[in-house]
Amino acid sequence: MFGKGATSSKSMEIIEILKEMKFSVLIVDDDLIIRKIHRVLLSKFTTEIQVAENGKEAVDLYRSGALFDLVLMDMDMPIVNGLEVCFLK
């Protein structure tokens, strides 16, 4: 139905739209390498990237008034894990 070029063209359109939108991201992971990988991959599309090493730091950022369009959170972290963050008030 659609050729390979059509898919590539559509992908490029989406990438250009994302570049123009510029959204904020919070990366929550206890693994330094994973945080760096996420930061490098997302830096093309976002104006603001913040990092937390565990769920407690993420919750503290939120409680201090920080808002994010996207949160990438590891499920298995020390102190407060990804699931526990969802139930904190």
C-alpha positions in Angstrom: 0.0 0.0 0.0 2.6 2.6 1.1 6.2 2.4 0.0 9.2 2.6 2.3 9.7 6.2 1.3 6.2 7.2 2.4 6.9 5.9 5.9 10.2 7.7 6.1 8.6 10.9 4.9 5.9 10.7 7.6 8.5 9.9 10.3 10.5 13.0 9.3 7.3 15.1 9.5 6.6 13.8 13.0 10.2 14.5 14.1 10.0 18.1 12.7 6.7 18.7 14.6 8.2 17.4 17.8 11.3 19.6 17.4 9.0 22.6 17.1 6.8 21.7 20.1 9.6 21.7 22.8 8.2 20.0 25.9 9.7 19.4 29.4 10.7 16.0 30.5 11.6 14.5 33.9 13.9 11.4 33.8 13.8 9.3 36.9 16.2 6.5 37.1 18.9 5.3 39.6 21.1 4.2 36.7 23.5 6.9 35.5 23.9 5.4 32.1 20.2 5.1 31.5 19.7 8.8 32.5 22.4 9.8 30.1 20.9 7.8 27.2 17.5 9.3 27.8 19.0 12.8 28.0 20.9 12.4 24.8 17.9 11.0 22.9 15.5 13.6 24.2 17.7 16.6 24.0 16.8 16.9 20.3 13.1 17.4 21.1 12.9 19.2 24.4 13.9 22.6 25.9 14.0 21.4 29.5 15.2 18.1 30.9 15.4 17.5 34.6 16.8 14.4 36.2 16.0 12.6 39.5 17.9 9.5 40.9 14.9 8.1 42.7 11.1 8.5 43.2 11.5 10.6 46.3 13.5 13.2 44.3 10.8 13.2 41.6 8.0 13.7 44.2 10.0 16.5 45.8 10.4 18.2 42.4 6.6 17.9 41.8 5.8 19.2 45.3 8.0 22.2 44.8 5.9 23.2 41.8 7.7 21.7 38.9 5.5 20.5 36.0 6.4 18.2 33.2 4.9 17.2 29.9 6.5 13.8 30.1 7.9 11.7 32.9 10.1 8.6 32.2 10.4 6.6 35.4 12.2 3.4 36.3 10.0 1.0 38.2 12.8 -0.5 40.4 14.7 2.2 42.3 15.9 2.6 45.9 14.2 4.8 48.5 10.9 5.2 46.5 10.3 3.1 43.4 8.2 4.0 40.4 5.0 2.4 41.6 5.2 3.9 45.0 5.4 7.4 43.5 1.9 6.9 42.0 0.4 6.5 45.4 2.2 9.3 47.3 0.1 12.3 48.2 
